[in-house]
Amino acid sequence: MDSHLYQFWWGETLDPKDRKLHLLGWNASCSLKSEGGLGFRKSELNNLAMLARNAWKIIENPNFLLGTVLKARYFPKTDFLNTTCPDNCSWTWRCLHTIKEMIKPFISWIVGDGKFIDPWCDKWIPTLGSATPNPLVPPDPSVKVSYFIDDSIRSWNLVKLNTHFDDAFVQKIITIPLSQLCNPDRSAWEFSKNDSFSSKSAYLGLRGSGPSPSNKL
């Protein structure tokens, strides 16, 4: 696909004798316009970005049909982000698991009721990401962020926080606002201003660059 697109751009036809001079390399052509390229998308990365959209649907709405079927088969006791890939899995699951691991660093969490977020693995603390547990207190893998929230007054439980984290983490955690409505935890896509997923931002993330400011052109 990349080859045909590149040949078409420089005026070539399907005739093998019709060869034109390519004035810019393919990698350079696929660079962002702000970087001096033409903004073409590489097919392999673009395919991964499209696949990432399906993974994001499972993360954002695990109760829809595909997510429900896959959960029953591959991760009945955990969530999608913390699943493994068995040797006898289907091709569909292997693809979703692979792209899930690739986009996992780009996903953070907004604290709601705290019942879903894993404090030791998920990125939920501003500027720090996931939490490093206190070395004197072994982390409990069954604990969720809700354990550190006092539901009666909807505020952070300082006693529990100070028991499991050092002072630097505690000071960051208590700055996270807690909604009085006790909404479910929400996933956030780091390459978007409104936390929503887009295939364009996924392509840029997988390419290894964030969205470029337009004023650099």
N, C-alpha and C positions, 0 to 999 in steps of 0.2 A: 504493500500500500504506500509506504514511504517513497519507494522508488518510482512508482507511477505518478505520484503527486509531484515529485521533484522534476521528473521529465516533462510533465505537462506545464509546469511553471516556466521552464526555460524554452518552451515551444517545440519539444520533440513529439513525435507520433509513435505509434506502436511498431513502425517499420524499424528493424534493427540497424538499417543503413542511415536512418535519419538521426544524426547525432549533433547536438548543439553544445555550445560552450556554456558551462555552468560557472557563472561569475562569482558565486558565493557557495561555500561548502554547506552541506545539509545541517550540520550541527550549528553553524552560525545562523543559518536561515531559521532554525527553530529557537533561537534566542529571542528574548522579549524585545519589543520595539525600542523600549527604553535602554536596552543594552546594545543597540545597533543591528538587531536581527529583523526578521520579517514576521515573527510571531506565529510561525507554523507550529502545530502540535505533533510530536512524535506519536506514532500509532500505538506503540507499546505502552507508553505512559498514559496516553489518552484512554486506552482500554482499562488500565488499572484505576484511573479516576472514575470511569463509569462503574466498575466493579465496587469501588469504595462507596458509591451511592447506595448500593444494595446493603452493604455492611452497616452503613449509617442508619438505614431504615430499621434494621433489627435492633440497633442500639437505642434509637429514639422511640420506637414503638414495638417492643418485644412481643406484644400480644396479637400482632397481625398474623395472617395465615402462615407465611413462610417461616417467621420467627417461632411460632408455636410448634410447627412440625419439626424444625431443626432442634429446638430445645428438648422435645420429647426423645429425640434420637441421640443427640450428642452431648447435651449439657443439662440434664434434668435437675441437678443439685447445685448449680452455680449460674452465673450470668454469662452472657456472650463474650464480654471482654476478657474473662478469666478462663476461657475454655482451652482445651488441648486438641491435638489433631491425631487421632489414632491411626494406625497403619492401614486398617481395613475401611477407612472412611470413603465416602463417595467423592467424585471429582468436584462436584458443586461445593461440598463442605471444605475440601482442601483449598479451593480458590478463595472462598470467603474467609477461612481462617488465616490464609497468607496475607490477604489485604488488610484484615483486621489488625494483625501485628504491625503492618507497615504504617497504618494511620493512628495507631494507639497513642504515640507521642503527641499527636495534634489535638487530642480530646481532653478537655478539662470538665470539671463538674461544679454546678452551682447548687449550694446547699439549700434543701427545702426541709423535709422532715428528717433527712439524714439516714433513712432506713435502707438505702441502696448503696451509698458510697462506702467503699472500703478505705479506711483511713491509712492503711499501710501501702496500698498499691495504686489507688486512683489519685489523679491530680486535682486537688480541691482547695489547696491553700494558696492564696495570691502570692506570686513571685517565688514561691518555694516548691510548689507542686505537691507531691505526696509527702507524708510525714515520716520522719525518722523516729522510731520509738526510743524511749528511755532505755539505755542498756541494762539498767538495774531491774527493769520490769519486763519480762518476756511478753511480746505482743500476742494477743489472742486473735487467731484468724477469723473467729466467728463474730468479732465485734464490728459494728458499723458506726458511722459518725453519730447516729442518734444516741448512742451510749453516752456521749459527752454533752448532750443537750438536756436541760431541765425543762420538760414539757409543761410543767405547771405554770411557769412564768416565761417560757420561750426565751431562754438565755443560756449561755454556755456555763457548764458546771466546772468552775475553776478547780475544785478539789480533784476531780477525775482528770482534768487536763494536766495539772501539775504532777500527777502521779505517773502519767504515761509519756509526757513530752518535756523537753527542756524549755527554758524560759523563752528562747528566741521563737520557737514554734508556738508557744502559748500566746505570746504577744501578737503574732500574726493571726492566729485562729480567732481570738476574741474580737478582731476587727471585722470579721465576716458577719454581715447582718443576717438576722433570722426573722423570717416572715411570721407574723401572727396567724396567718391563714394555714400554716403547716402544709404547704403544697409538696408534692413529690419532688425528689431531687431531679435536676435537669442537666442533660449533657450540653456542652458548649463546644463549638468548632472554633479553634483558635485563629484560623486564617480569615475569619469573617468578623466584620464590625458588629453585626447583630447576632453573633453566635450561631448562625444558621449555616448548614452545609451547602456547598455548591461544587459542581464538578470542576469549574474553573479554578477555584481555590485549592481543591484537592490535587489538580494537575500541578499547580505551582508548588504545593507542599511536597509532593512526591518528586518533583524536579529538583528540589533542594533550595527553593527560594520562596519568599512570601510575595504578596502582591506589591508591585513597584509603584511608588508615588508618581502620579502623572506629571507633576511639575519637574521631574528629572529629564523629560524628553528633550 
